[in-house]
Amino acid sequence: MTREDFDALPAGDVDALRRFAVRRDYVPGTTLFRQGELPKELLIIERGEVELVYETRSERMVVQILYPGSSVDQLAVLLNIPYPYSAVTLTTTTLLRLRLDTVSALEELFPEISFRWLHLLAHALDRAHQRLLEMGARSALQQVSHLLLHESAERGQPTLELTQEELAATLALSRQTVSRVFHSLAEEGAIKPERGRTRLLDREKLRGHLPH
């Protein structure tokens, strides 16, 4: 569920989830669950941002950044499989935590929620598939431009609390490659790199780097 998906749900559905959930706050840098653990709860972000991180012995890759309204890896919950990555809070975050037996009860009490959840999950998987297809054929400049535009649209603001290191990890590019792209985009006036964040100055210039 993206933020737009969540906002589209009737208020009654959201209220139903809140009634059955435990609401908790977390400081930045809190690990919500670790790669390889089995799901025990369904997590929905009410406030804040969470990154999904895949780790090996030699590298750390940011798979996705989730925003308010997102459920945190509902696929693992549905299939009852280990989490393929860890989830870490990026900012002060408020979560709605629903136990798995509560989720099962909700499916019986509110079947319309279950149906819409599956529908939204299908859309999320389709978007992920399309993103893989699109990103695989793009240059580093196109990938960075696309990600900056996407993250800005998701957050609804021109300034992103993302470092070049985080962008490189998300796109599986080298830090040097992202640095060269940032330098090029800054020279043309599309972005302004700042300490610990990036400000988008001209979205049209960024869109100009995307394939038509």
C-alpha positions in Angstrom: 0.0 0.0 0.0 1.4 3.4 -1.0 0.4 6.6 0.7 -2.1 7.3 -2.1 -3.6 3.8 -1.8 -4.1 4.3 2.0 -5.6 7.7 1.6 -8.1 6.3 -0.9 -9.6 3.9 1.7 -12.8 4.8 3.4 -12.4 6.3 6.8 -14.3 3.4 8.4 -11.7 0.9 7.2 -8.8 2.8 8.7 -10.8 3.3 12.0 -11.4 -0.5 12.0 -7.7 -1.2 11.8 -6.8 1.4 14.5 -9.3 -0.2 16.9 -7.6 -3.6 16.6 -4.0 -2.3 16.5 -1.4 -1.3 19.1 0.0 2.1 18.3 3.6 2.7 19.1 6.3 5.4 18.5 9.9 4.6 17.5 13.0 6.7 17.4 15.2 6.9 14.2 17.4 3.9 13.7 15.2 1.4 15.3 15.2 -2.1 13.7 11.6 -3.2 13.5 12.5 -6.7 12.3 15.5 -8.5 10.9 16.2 -10.3 7.6 15.3 -14.0 8.0 12.8 -13.5 10.9 9.3 -14.8 10.6 6.5 -12.2 10.7 4.7 -12.0 14.0 2.6 -8.8 13.2 1.4 -6.7 10.4 2.9 -3.2 10.6 1.3 -0.1 9.1 3.1 3.2 9.1 1.0 6.0 10.5 3.8 8.6 10.7 7.4 8.6 9.6 9.6 6.7 7.2 11.0 3.2 7.2 13.7 1.7 4.9 13.9 -1.9 3.9 17.5 -3.1 3.8 19.0 -6.3 2.2 22.3 -7.3 3.7 25.0 -9.7 2.7 28.5 -10.2 4.3 29.9 -7.6 2.0 27.2 -5.1 1.1 24.1 -3.3 2.3 21.4 -2.4 -0.2 18.3 -0.2 0.5 15.5 -2.0 -1.3 12.8 0.6 -0.7 11.8 3.5 1.5 8.2 3.4 2.9 6.1 6.4 3.8 2.9 7.0 5.9 0.1 4.6 4.9 2.4 1.8 3.8 2.2 -1.6 5.3 5.7 -3.1 5.9 6.2 -6.2 3.7 2.7 -7.6 3.7 3.8 -10.3 1.3 5.8 -12.1 3.9 2.8 -11.8 6.2 0.4 -13.3 3.7 2.7 -16.1 2.6 4.1 -16.7 6.2 7.7 -16.7 4.9 10.8 -15.1 6.5 11.4 -11.4 5.8 13.8 -11.1 2.9 15.2 -7.9 4.4 15.3 -5.8 7.6 13.2 -2.8 8.3 14.7 0.2 10.0 13.1 3.6 10.9 14.6 6.6 9.2 12.7 9.2 11.2 10.6 9.3 14.3 7.9 6.8 13.4 4.5 5.8 14.6 3.3 2.3 13.7 0.0 0.4 14.0 0.9 -3.1 15.0 -1.6 -5.9 14.3 -1.0 -9.5 15.6 -1.4 -12.1 12.9 -4.4 -13.7 14.7 -5.9 -10.3 14.7 -5.4 -10.0 11.0 -7.1 -13.3 10.5 -10.0 -12.1 12.6 -10.3 -8.9 10.6 -10.5 -10.9 7.4 -13.6 -12.6 8.8 -15.1 -9.5 10.4 -14.3 -7.1 7.5 -13.9 -9.2 4.3 -14.0 -6.0 2.2 -10.8 -4.9 3.9 -9.1 -8.2 3.0 -10.3 -7.9 -0.6 -9.0 -4.4 -1.0 -5.7 -5.3 0.7 -5.1 -8.1 -1.8 -6.1 -5.7 -4.6 -3.6 -3.1 -3.4 -0.9 -5.8 -3.0 -1.4 -6.8 -6.6 -0.9 -3.2 -7.7 2.2 -2.9 -5.5 3.8 -6.0 -7.0 2.9 -4.7 -10.5 4.6 -1.4 -9.8 7.7 -3.2 -8.4 7.9 -5.4 -11.5 7.6 -2.3 -13.8 10.2 -0.5 -11.8 12.7 -3.4 -12.3 12.1 -3.5 -16.0 12.5 0.2 -16.4 15.5 0.6 -14.1 17.4 -2.3 -15.7 17.6 -0.6 -19.1 18.4 2.9 -17.8 21.7 4.7 -17.5 23.0 5.9 -14.1 21.8 9.5 -14.9 18.3 8.2 -15.8 18.1 6.0 -12.7 19.1 8.9 -10.3 16.7 11.3 -12.0 13.9 8.9 -11.9 14.5 8.1 -8.2 14.7 11.7 -7.2 11.4 12.5 -9.0 9.7 9.4 -7.5 10.8 10.1 -3.9 9.9 13.8 -4.2 6.4 12.9 -5.4 6.0 10.3 -2.6 6.9 12.8 0.1 5.2 15.7 -1.5 8.1 18.1 -1.1 11.2 19.2 -3.1 13.7 18.6 -0.4 14.7 14.9 0.3 16.4 13.8 3.4 18.5 11.4 1.4 22.3 11.3 1.1 24.3 10.2 -2.0 25.3 7.1 -0.1 21.7 6.1 0.5 20.8 6.8 -3.2 23.7 4.7 -4.3 22.6 1.8 -2.0 19.1 2.0 -3.2 20.1 1.9 -6.9 22.9 -0.6 -6.4 25.3 2.0 -8.0 28.8 2.9 -6.7 29.2 6.0 -4.6 31.5 7.5 -7.2 28.9 7.0 -10.0 26.2 8.8 -8.0 28.6 11.6 -7.1 29.4 12.2 -10.8 25.7 12.2 -11.6 24.9 14.7 -8.8 27.7 16.9 -10.0 26.3 16.9 -13.5 22.7 17.6 -12.3 23.9 20.4 -10.0 25.8 22.1 -12.8 22.7 22.2 -15.0 20.6 23.6 -12.1 18.3 20.6 -11.7 19.3 19.9 -8.0 21.2 21.4 -5.1 23.0 18.9 -3.0 23.1 19.9 0.7 24.5 18.3 3.8 22.5 15.1 4.4 19.8 16.0 1.9 19.1 17.0 -1.7 16.9 19.9 -2.9 15.1 19.5 -6.3 15.3 22.9 -8.1 13.9 22.0 -11.6 11.8 18.9 -12.0 11.5 19.5 -15.8 15.2 19.2 -16.2 15.2 15.9 -14.3 12.3 14.7 -16.4 14.3 15.6 -19.5 16.8 12.9 -18.7 14.1 10.2 -18.6 13.5 8.1 -21.8 10.5 9.0 -23.8 
